[in-house]
Amino acid sequence: MFDEHAPDYVATRRRLVPSFDQFYGTAVEALGLIGHPPARVLDLGAGTGLFAGAVAEAYPDAELVLLDGSPAMLEQAMGFLRARASYITRRLEEPLPAGPWAAVVSAMAIHHLDHAGKRDLYKRVFNELSPGGVFVNAEHVGAPTALLEDAYKAWHERRARELGSSEAEWEGARERMRADRLATVEDQLAWLREAGFADVDCLFKDYSHAVLVARRAAG
């Protein structure tokens, strides 16, 4: 599925993530919680390198490693970032590249895992982060009640269409989203604390799009 949509992924995401600039901007800004420029950054489910590119712009000296299960997505990232990063074709369920990492980041990827998979991944991320390291997850999240879920869906379609999403594009997105396994912000913050993270918060939320941050204690 992701191989098929790789060529037009970035343009589509701008239409389907209505708060695009603030969403990604907050995610990059959250890396400042480390307290110094990150030396090594791992991007999980990196796709075409959209998030990694923003990190590279903010931190030009950081070593970037992009991990994704789709070779076509990583091929697009290579064309964008070239030798600025390293690339690993691997699923999120598989072992993570060995740390220590100053930061682990992800955007619009982890919601494809079931909830047990999310909790397991958060524990594995914690284990590979250096003390004081930060995990940033810019994510598509679920609603806590059925009423709010309906509101999230209505908002998402309305805003995507206002931004120029065509009938065919929106229907394709809706079909892909049927496979999503969305978790609420509250549940994910609890899982991050359960994994061992000391400082956990939601820094940004616009209906179904949220930026979650978790910092491993420095001591």
LOVEXGU-50958 format. One record per residue (C-alpha): residue in three letters; z, y negated, x. Coordinates in steps of 0.5 Angstrom, whole numbers, padded with zeros to 4 digits, always signed. Layout:
ALAZYX ...
! end
This chain:
MET+0000+0000+0000 PHE+0002-0005+0005 ASP-0004-0003+0010 GLU-0009-0005+0004 HIS-0006-0012+0003 ALA-0005-0014+0010 PRO-0011-0019+0011 ASP-0009-0024+0006 TYR-0001-0022+0006 VAL+0001-0029+0009 ALA-0003-0033+0003 THR+0000-0029-0002 ARG+0007-0029+0000 ARG+0006-0037+0000 ARG+0005-0036-0008 LEU+0009-0031-0009 VAL+0015-0033-0006 PRO+0016-0040-0010 SER+0021-0043-0005 PHE+0017-0041+0001 ASP+0019-0047+0006 GLN+0027-0047+0004 PHE+0027-0039+0004 TYR+0024-0038+0011 GLY+0027-0045+0014 THR+0034-0043+0012 ALA+0033-0036+0015 VAL+0031-0039+0022 GLU+0037-0044+0021 ALA+0042-0038+0020 LEU+0041-0036+0027 GLY+0044-0042+0030 LEU+0051-0038+0028 ILE+0050-0035+0034 GLY+0052-0041+0038 HIS+0047-0041+0043 PRO+0039-0039+0043 PRO+0038-0032+0042 ALA+0036-0028+0048 ARG+0033-0021+0044 VAL+0031-0021+0037 LEU+0029-0015+0033 ASP+0025-0016+0026 LEU+0025-0010+0021 GLY+0020-0009+0017 ALA+0016-0015+0020 GLY+0010-0014+0017 THR+0004-0019+0019 GLY+0010-0023+0024 LEU+0011-0029+0019 PHE+0018-0029+0020 ALA+0018-0027+0027 GLY+0013-0033+0028 ALA+0018-0038+0026 VAL+0023-0035+0030 ALA+0019-0036+0036 GLU+0017-0043+0034 ALA+0025-0045+0034 TYR+0027-0040+0040 PRO+0021-0040+0045 ASP+0025-0036+0050 ALA+0027-0031+0046 GLU+0025-0024+0047 LEU+0022-0021+0040 VAL+0021-0014+0038 LEU+0017-0013+0031 LEU+0018-0006+0028 ASP+0014-0004+0021 GLY+0012+0002+0018 SER+0005+0000+0017 PRO+0000+0000+0023 ALA-0005-0005+0019 MET+0001-0010+0018 LEU+0003-0010+0026 GLU-0004-0011+0028 GLN-0004-0017+0024 ALA+0002-0019+0027 MET-0001-0018+0034 GLY-0007-0022+0033 PHE-0002-0028+0031 LEU+0003-0027+0036 ARG-0001-0023+0042 ALA+0003-0022+0048 ARG+0009-0026+0045 ALA+0012-0020+0042 SER+0013-0013+0043 TYR+0011-0008+0037 ILE+0014-0002+0034 THR+0011+0003+0029 ARG+0017+0006+0025 ARG+0020+0006+0018 LEU+0027+0003+0017 GLU+0030+0010+0016 GLU+0028+0012+0023 PRO+0033+0010+0029 LEU+0033+0003+0031 PRO+0031+0001+0038 ALA+0037+0001+0042 GLY+0041-0006+0043 PRO+0044-0010+0044 TRP+0041-0015+0040 ALA+0043-0022+0039 ALA+0040-0022+0033 VAL+0037-0018+0028 VAL+0032-0021+0022 SER+0029-0018+0016 ALA+0025-0021+0011 MET+0022-0018+0004 ALA+0023-0011+0007 ILE+0030-0008+0006 HIS+0029-0008-0002 HIS+0024-0002-0001 LEU+0030+0002+0001 ASP+0035+0006-0004 HIS+0042+0003-0004 ALA+0044+0009+0000 GLY+0039+0007+0005 LYS+0041+0000+0005 ARG+0048+0001+0006 ASP+0046+0006+0012 LEU+0041+0001+0015 TYR+0047-0005+0015 LYS+0051+0000+0019 ARG+0046+0002+0024 VAL+0044-0006+0025 PHE+0052-0007+0026 ASN+0052-0002+0031 GLU+0046-0005+0035 LEU+0048-0012+0035 SER+0052-0015+0041 PRO+0059-0018+0039 GLY+0058-0025+0036 GLY+0051-0023+0034 VAL+0048-0025+0027 PHE+0044-0021+0022 VAL+0039-0025+0017 ASN+0036-0022+0011 ALA+0031-0026+0007 GLU+0031-0022+0001 HIS+0028-0020-0006 VAL+0035-0019-0010 GLY+0037-0016-0016 ALA+0040-0020-0022 PRO+0048-0018-0024 THR+0046-0017-0032 ALA+0040-0016-0036 LEU+0040-0023-0039 LEU+0039-0026-0032 GLU+0034-0020-0030 ASP+0030-0023-0035 ALA+0031-0030-0033 TYR+0029-0028-0026 LYS+0023-0025-0028 ALA+0020-0030-0033 TRP+0022-0036-0027 HIS+0018-0032-0022 GLU+0012-0031-0026 ARG+0012-0038-0028 ARG+0013-0041-0021 ALA+0008-0036-0018 ARG+0002-0038-0023 GLU+0004-0046-0022 LEU+0003-0044-0015 GLY-0004-0042-0016 SER-0003-0034-0017 SER-0009-0031-0021 GLU-0008-0026-0026 ALA-0011-0021-0022 GLU-0006-0023-0016 TRP+0000-0023-0021 GLU-0001-0016-0024 GLY-0002-0013-0017 ALA+0004-0016-0015 ARG+0008-0014-0021 GLU+0005-0007-0020 ARG+0008-0007-0013 MET+0015-0009-0015 ARG+0015-0003-0020 ALA+0017+0001-0014 ASP+0022-0004-0011 ARG+0030-0002-0011 LEU+0033-0009-0012 ALA+0041-0010-0010 THR+0045-0016-0012 VAL+0047-0021-0008 GLU+0055-0019-0009 ASP+0053-0011-0008 GLN+0050-0013-0001 LEU+0055-0018+0001 ALA+0060-0012+0000 TRP+0056-0007+0004 LEU+0055-0012+0010 ARG+0063-0012+0010 GLU+0064-0005+0009 ALA+0059-0004+0015 GLY+0064-0008+0019 PHE+0061-0015+0019 ALA+0066-0021+0020 ASP+0063-0027+0017 VAL+0058-0025+0011 ASP+0055-0030+0006 CYS+0049-0032+0002 LEU+0046-0039+0005 PHE+0041-0040+0000 LYS+0039-0037-0007 ASP+0033-0039-0012 TYR+0033-0034-0017 SER+0031-0027-0014 HIS+0030-0030-0007 ALA+0036-0030-0003 VAL+0038-0031+0005 LEU+0044-0027+0007 VAL+0047-0027+0013 ALA+0052-0023+0017 ARG+0056-0024+0024 ARG+0059-0019+0028 ALA+0066-0021+0031 ALA+0065-0024+0038 GLY+0072-0020+0040 
! end
